[in-house]
Amino acid sequence: MREKKESPWGRASEGQLPENWPRDEAGEPEEPVFLMNCRNVGLEDALKANMLEGYGIPCLRVFPGNGVFGRLILGFSGQGTDLYVPKSTYEDAVELCKEENHEEL
């Protein structure tokens, strides 16, 4: 069993792969692929990530630049949130996001 490494100061680690992230035949995590950058206005990033996870697509949220600090101080990242999905689910994730907002990715 893998030993969980606790992050300093009791905060969640940025960019940590979810436990349900798919693995290849060798047991290595599948490559994350950039899906989109979401603004943090109205919790858009959390809603998109939860929608994808609701359809069985694990989602990795990364806060670019000083986003983690901004999120800590202001409650949101000024540069938005980058969403990453497993390479094998990228096409499905794009279709789900297009249908939701009628937008092109």
PyMOL commands that place a pseudoatom at each C-alpha (Angstrom):
pseudoatom trace, name=CA, resn=MET, resi=1, chain=A, elem=C, hetatm=0, pos=[0.000, 0.000, 0.000]
pseudoatom trace, name=CA, resn=ARG, resi=2, chain=A, elem=C, hetatm=0, pos=[1.263, 3.449, -0.876]
pseudoatom trace, name=CA, resn=GLU, resi=3, chain=A, elem=C, hetatm=0, pos=[2.113, 5.757, 1.950]
pseudoatom trace, name=CA, resn=LYS, resi=4, chain=A, elem=C, hetatm=0, pos=[0.125, 8.998, 1.770]
pseudoatom trace, name=CA, resn=LYS, resi=5, chain=A, elem=C, hetatm=0, pos=[2.302, 12.050, 2.047]
pseudoatom trace, name=CA, resn=GLU, resi=6, chain=A, elem=C, hetatm=0, pos=[0.661, 14.803, 4.037]
pseudoatom trace, name=CA, resn=SER, resi=7, chain=A, elem=C, hetatm=0, pos=[1.074, 18.292, 2.721]
pseudoatom trace, name=CA, resn=PRO, resi=8, chain=A, elem=C, hetatm=0, pos=[2.600, 21.011, 4.888]
pseudoatom trace, name=CA, resn=TRP, resi=9, chain=A, elem=C, hetatm=0, pos=[0.333, 23.338, 6.897]
pseudoatom trace, name=CA, resn=GLY, resi=10, chain=A, elem=C, hetatm=0, pos=[-2.604, 20.987, 6.536]
pseudoatom trace, name=CA, resn=ARG, resi=11, chain=A, elem=C, hetatm=0, pos=[-3.418, 22.201, 3.007]
pseudoatom trace, name=CA, resn=ALA, resi=12, chain=A, elem=C, hetatm=0, pos=[-4.263, 19.966, 0.069]
pseudoatom trace, name=CA, resn=SER, resi=13, chain=A, elem=C, hetatm=0, pos=[-1.462, 19.499, -2.425]
pseudoatom trace, name=CA, resn=GLU, resi=14, chain=A, elem=C, hetatm=0, pos=[-1.883, 21.309, -5.712]
pseudoatom trace, name=CA, resn=GLY, resi=15, chain=A, elem=C, hetatm=0, pos=[-1.925, 19.118, -8.782]
pseudoatom trace, name=CA, resn=GLN, resi=16, chain=A, elem=C, hetatm=0, pos=[-2.238, 15.818, -6.930]
pseudoatom trace, name=CA, resn=LEU, resi=17, chain=A, elem=C, hetatm=0, pos=[-3.846, 13.080, -9.051]
pseudoatom trace, name=CA, resn=PRO, resi=18, chain=A, elem=C, hetatm=0, pos=[-7.147, 11.756, -7.708]
pseudoatom trace, name=CA, resn=GLU, resi=19, chain=A, elem=C, hetatm=0, pos=[-7.191, 8.161, -6.477]
pseudoatom trace, name=CA, resn=ASN, resi=20, chain=A, elem=C, hetatm=0, pos=[-9.567, 7.133, -9.298]
pseudoatom trace, name=CA, resn=TRP, resi=21, chain=A, elem=C, hetatm=0, pos=[-7.110, 8.324, -12.001]
pseudoatom trace, name=CA, resn=PRO, resi=22, chain=A, elem=C, hetatm=0, pos=[-6.683, 5.533, -14.606]
pseudoatom trace, name=CA, resn=ARG, resi=23, chain=A, elem=C, hetatm=0, pos=[-3.429, 3.603, -14.740]
pseudoatom trace, name=CA, resn=ASP, resi=24, chain=A, elem=C, hetatm=0, pos=[-1.691, 1.813, -17.603]
pseudoatom trace, name=CA, resn=GLU, resi=25, chain=A, elem=C, hetatm=0, pos=[-0.661, -1.861, -17.701]
pseudoatom trace, name=CA, resn=ALA, resi=26, chain=A, elem=C, hetatm=0, pos=[2.528, -1.065, -15.749]
pseudoatom trace, name=CA, resn=GLY, resi=27, chain=A, elem=C, hetatm=0, pos=[0.528, 0.607, -12.979]
pseudoatom trace, name=CA, resn=GLU, resi=28, chain=A, elem=C, hetatm=0, pos=[1.723, 4.107, -13.886]
pseudoatom trace, name=CA, resn=PRO, resi=29, chain=A, elem=C, hetatm=0, pos=[-0.815, 6.967, -13.931]
pseudoatom trace, name=CA, resn=GLU, resi=30, chain=A, elem=C, hetatm=0, pos=[-2.160, 7.842, -17.360]
pseudoatom trace, name=CA, resn=GLU, resi=31, chain=A, elem=C, hetatm=0, pos=[-0.916, 11.121, -18.866]
pseudoatom trace, name=CA, resn=PRO, resi=32, chain=A, elem=C, hetatm=0, pos=[-2.994, 14.190, -17.896]
pseudoatom trace, name=CA, resn=VAL, resi=33, chain=A, elem=C, hetatm=0, pos=[-4.149, 16.319, -20.835]
pseudoatom trace, name=CA, resn=PHE, resi=34, chain=A, elem=C, hetatm=0, pos=[-5.041, 20.019, -20.579]
pseudoatom trace, name=CA, resn=LEU, resi=35, chain=A, elem=C, hetatm=0, pos=[-8.780, 20.483, -21.098]
pseudoatom trace, name=CA, resn=MET, resi=36, chain=A, elem=C, hetatm=0, pos=[-9.406, 24.162, -20.379]
pseudoatom trace, name=CA, resn=ASN, resi=37, chain=A, elem=C, hetatm=0, pos=[-8.824, 27.142, -18.119]
pseudoatom trace, name=CA, resn=CYS, resi=38, chain=A, elem=C, hetatm=0, pos=[-11.900, 28.119, -16.096]
pseudoatom trace, name=CA, resn=ARG, resi=39, chain=A, elem=C, hetatm=0, pos=[-12.494, 31.428, -14.405]
pseudoatom trace, name=CA, resn=ASN, resi=40, chain=A, elem=C, hetatm=0, pos=[-13.253, 31.184, -10.725]
pseudoatom trace, name=CA, resn=VAL, resi=41, chain=A, elem=C, hetatm=0, pos=[-16.250, 33.486, -11.022]
pseudoatom trace, name=CA, resn=GLY, resi=42, chain=A, elem=C, hetatm=0, pos=[-19.338, 31.744, -9.723]
pseudoatom trace, name=CA, resn=LEU, resi=43, chain=A, elem=C, hetatm=0, pos=[-17.382, 28.574, -8.904]
pseudoatom trace, name=CA, resn=GLU, resi=44, chain=A, elem=C, hetatm=0, pos=[-17.216, 27.666, -12.608]
pseudoatom trace, name=CA, resn=ASP, resi=45, chain=A, elem=C, hetatm=0, pos=[-14.095, 25.558, -12.059]
pseudoatom trace, name=CA, resn=ALA, resi=46, chain=A, elem=C, hetatm=0, pos=[-15.639, 23.488, -9.265]
pseudoatom trace, name=CA, resn=LEU, resi=47, chain=A, elem=C, hetatm=0, pos=[-18.888, 23.004, -11.187]
pseudoatom trace, name=CA, resn=LYS, resi=48, chain=A, elem=C, hetatm=0, pos=[-17.071, 21.789, -14.323]
pseudoatom trace, name=CA, resn=ALA, resi=49, chain=A, elem=C, hetatm=0, pos=[-14.809, 19.462, -12.331]
pseudoatom trace, name=CA, resn=ASN, resi=50, chain=A, elem=C, hetatm=0, pos=[-17.777, 18.009, -10.433]
pseudoatom trace, name=CA, resn=MET, resi=51, chain=A, elem=C, hetatm=0, pos=[-19.778, 17.588, -13.651]
pseudoatom trace, name=CA, resn=LEU, resi=52, chain=A, elem=C, hetatm=0, pos=[-16.912, 15.666, -15.260]
pseudoatom trace, name=CA, resn=GLU, resi=53, chain=A, elem=C, hetatm=0, pos=[-16.436, 13.506, -12.178]
pseudoatom trace, name=CA, resn=GLY, resi=54, chain=A, elem=C, hetatm=0, pos=[-20.190, 12.838, -12.134]
pseudoatom trace, name=CA, resn=TYR, resi=55, chain=A, elem=C, hetatm=0, pos=[-19.789, 11.302, -15.610]
pseudoatom trace, name=CA, resn=GLY, resi=56, chain=A, elem=C, hetatm=0, pos=[-16.880, 9.168, -14.398]
pseudoatom trace, name=CA, resn=ILE, resi=57, chain=A, elem=C, hetatm=0, pos=[-14.086, 11.380, -15.752]
pseudoatom trace, name=CA, resn=PRO, resi=58, chain=A, elem=C, hetatm=0, pos=[-11.499, 12.172, -13.067]
pseudoatom trace, name=CA, resn=CYS, resi=59, chain=A, elem=C, hetatm=0, pos=[-10.398, 15.788, -13.117]
pseudoatom trace, name=CA, resn=LEU, resi=60, chain=A, elem=C, hetatm=0, pos=[-7.173, 17.405, -11.937]
pseudoatom trace, name=CA, resn=ARG, resi=61, chain=A, elem=C, hetatm=0, pos=[-7.387, 21.083, -10.954]
pseudoatom trace, name=CA, resn=VAL, resi=62, chain=A, elem=C, hetatm=0, pos=[-4.203, 23.161, -11.122]
pseudoatom trace, name=CA, resn=PHE, resi=63, chain=A, elem=C, hetatm=0, pos=[-4.017, 26.811, -10.082]
pseudoatom trace, name=CA, resn=PRO, resi=64, chain=A, elem=C, hetatm=0, pos=[-1.480, 28.542, -12.400]
pseudoatom trace, name=CA, resn=GLY, resi=65, chain=A, elem=C, hetatm=0, pos=[0.895, 31.306, -11.344]
pseudoatom trace, name=CA, resn=ASN, resi=66, chain=A, elem=C, hetatm=0, pos=[0.255, 32.375, -7.774]
pseudoatom trace, name=CA, resn=GLY, resi=67, chain=A, elem=C, hetatm=0, pos=[-3.191, 30.819, -7.857]
pseudoatom trace, name=CA, resn=VAL, resi=68, chain=A, elem=C, hetatm=0, pos=[-2.762, 28.741, -4.718]
pseudoatom trace, name=CA, resn=PHE, resi=69, chain=A, elem=C, hetatm=0, pos=[-1.773, 31.826, -2.730]
pseudoatom trace, name=CA, resn=GLY, resi=70, chain=A, elem=C, hetatm=0, pos=[-4.613, 33.871, -4.236]
pseudoatom trace, name=CA, resn=ARG, resi=71, chain=A, elem=C, hetatm=0, pos=[-7.024, 31.097, -3.467]
pseudoatom trace, name=CA, resn=LEU, resi=72, chain=A, elem=C, hetatm=0, pos=[-5.839, 31.039, 0.126]
pseudoatom trace, name=CA, resn=ILE, resi=73, chain=A, elem=C, hetatm=0, pos=[-6.075, 34.813, 0.625]
pseudoatom trace, name=CA, resn=LEU, resi=74, chain=A, elem=C, hetatm=0, pos=[-8.984, 35.805, -1.638]
pseudoatom trace, name=CA, resn=GLY, resi=75, chain=A, elem=C, hetatm=0, pos=[-10.870, 32.537, -1.870]
pseudoatom trace, name=CA, resn=PHE, resi=76, chain=A, elem=C, hetatm=0, pos=[-10.256, 32.234, -5.620]
pseudoatom trace, name=CA, resn=SER, resi=77, chain=A, elem=C, hetatm=0, pos=[-7.373, 32.158, -8.068]
pseudoatom trace, name=CA, resn=GLY, resi=78, chain=A, elem=C, hetatm=0, pos=[-6.963, 35.342, -10.115]
pseudoatom trace, name=CA, resn=GLN, resi=79, chain=A, elem=C, hetatm=0, pos=[-5.600, 33.388, -13.081]
pseudoatom trace, name=CA, resn=GLY, resi=80, chain=A, elem=C, hetatm=0, pos=[-8.374, 30.823, -13.052]
pseudoatom trace, name=CA, resn=THR, resi=81, chain=A, elem=C, hetatm=0, pos=[-8.045, 27.078, -12.775]
pseudoatom trace, name=CA, resn=ASP, resi=82, chain=A, elem=C, hetatm=0, pos=[-6.532, 24.727, -15.347]
pseudoatom trace, name=CA, resn=LEU, resi=83, chain=A, elem=C, hetatm=0, pos=[-8.492, 21.502, -15.695]
pseudoatom trace, name=CA, resn=TYR, resi=84, chain=A, elem=C, hetatm=0, pos=[-6.723, 18.320, -16.788]
pseudoatom trace, name=CA, resn=VAL, resi=85, chain=A, elem=C, hetatm=0, pos=[-8.292, 14.956, -17.614]
pseudoatom trace, name=CA, resn=PRO, resi=86, chain=A, elem=C, hetatm=0, pos=[-6.812, 11.531, -18.451]
pseudoatom trace, name=CA, resn=LYS, resi=87, chain=A, elem=C, hetatm=0, pos=[-5.728, 11.183, -22.067]
pseudoatom trace, name=CA, resn=SER, resi=88, chain=A, elem=C, hetatm=0, pos=[-8.168, 8.302, -22.653]
pseudoatom trace, name=CA, resn=THR, resi=89, chain=A, elem=C, hetatm=0, pos=[-11.179, 10.423, -21.597]
pseudoatom trace, name=CA, resn=TYR, resi=90, chain=A, elem=C, hetatm=0, pos=[-10.204, 13.710, -23.278]
pseudoatom trace, name=CA, resn=GLU, resi=91, chain=A, elem=C, hetatm=0, pos=[-12.653, 13.458, -26.217]
pseudoatom trace, name=CA, resn=ASP, resi=92, chain=A, elem=C, hetatm=0, pos=[-15.589, 12.643, -23.916]
pseudoatom trace, name=CA, resn=ALA, resi=93, chain=A, elem=C, hetatm=0, pos=[-14.678, 15.553, -21.626]
pseudoatom trace, name=CA, resn=VAL, resi=94, chain=A, elem=C, hetatm=0, pos=[-14.545, 17.965, -24.580]
pseudoatom trace, name=CA, resn=GLU, resi=95, chain=A, elem=C, hetatm=0, pos=[-17.984, 16.847, -25.766]
pseudoatom trace, name=CA, resn=LEU, resi=96, chain=A, elem=C, hetatm=0, pos=[-19.500, 17.210, -22.284]
pseudoatom trace, name=CA, resn=CYS, resi=97, chain=A, elem=C, hetatm=0, pos=[-18.093, 20.721, -21.867]
pseudoatom trace, name=CA, resn=LYS, resi=98, chain=A, elem=C, hetatm=0, pos=[-19.268, 21.757, -25.352]
pseudoatom trace, name=CA, resn=GLU, resi=99, chain=A, elem=C, hetatm=0, pos=[-22.796, 20.538, -24.685]
pseudoatom trace, name=CA, resn=GLU, resi=100, chain=A, elem=C, hetatm=0, pos=[-22.938, 22.315, -21.353]
pseudoatom trace, name=CA, resn=ASN, resi=101, chain=A, elem=C, hetatm=0, pos=[-21.961, 25.786, -22.617]
pseudoatom trace, name=CA, resn=HIS, resi=102, chain=A, elem=C, hetatm=0, pos=[-22.352, 25.485, -26.388]
pseudoatom trace, name=CA, resn=GLU, resi=103, chain=A, elem=C, hetatm=0, pos=[-18.723, 26.543, -26.726]
pseudoatom trace, name=CA, resn=GLU, resi=104, chain=A, elem=C, hetatm=0, pos=[-15.688, 25.387, -28.654]
pseudoatom trace, name=CA, resn=LEU, resi=105, chain=A, elem=C, hetatm=0, pos=[-12.622, 24.097, -26.838]
for i in range(1, 105): cmd.bond("trace and resi %d" % i, "trace and resi %d" % (i + 1))
show_as sticks, trace
zoom trace
